[in-house]
Amino acid sequence: MKLLHYFTVAEHQAEAARIISYTGASPELTPLLPKEKMAEFPTVYRDQQFQHDVKWWFDNADMVERRWQQFKLGM
């Protein structure tokens, strides 16, 4: 659990982002990211990313699963 917590700290995520072009989910992370690499990070485009409607998926999970199975059987 301590290791998982370590990975959620914004400062630690920023340090990892200096090595790889991937960022974490911490809301406090963006100001800590290296400015020269901002265009490489997917979180820069967060406002343009598709967001799942979690409630819809929960409410329709059975129907989606049935249709998915029908689709696979028809291949």
JOGIFEN-V109917 format. One record per backbone hydrogen bond with DSSP energy under -1.0 kcal/mol. NH is the residue of the N-H (numbers start at 1). CO is the residue of the C=O. E is the energy in kcal/mol with one decimal. If there is no record, write none. Layout:
BEGIN
{{NH CO E} {NH CO E}}
END
This chain:
BEGIN
{{5 1 -2.5} {6 2 -2.4} {7 3 -1.8} {8 5 -1.1} {13 9 -2.1} {14 10 -2.3} {15 11 -1.7} {16 12 -2.0} {17 13 -1.9} {19 16 -1.4} {20 16 -2.4} {22 20 -1.3} {29 26 -1.7} {32 29 -2.1} {33 30 -1.3} {37 34 -1.7} {38 35 -1.1} {40 37 -2.0} {41 38 -1.3} {44 41 -1.1} {45 42 -1.2} {46 43 -1.5} {48 45 -1.6} {54 52 -1.3} {57 53 -2.1} {58 54 -2.3} {59 55 -2.9} {60 56 -2.0} {64 60 -2.6} {65 61 -2.4} {66 62 -2.4} {67 63 -2.4} {68 64 -2.5} {69 65 -2.5} {70 66 -2.3} {71 67 -2.4} {72 68 -2.4} {73 69 -2.2} {74 70 -1.4} {75 72 -1.0}}
END
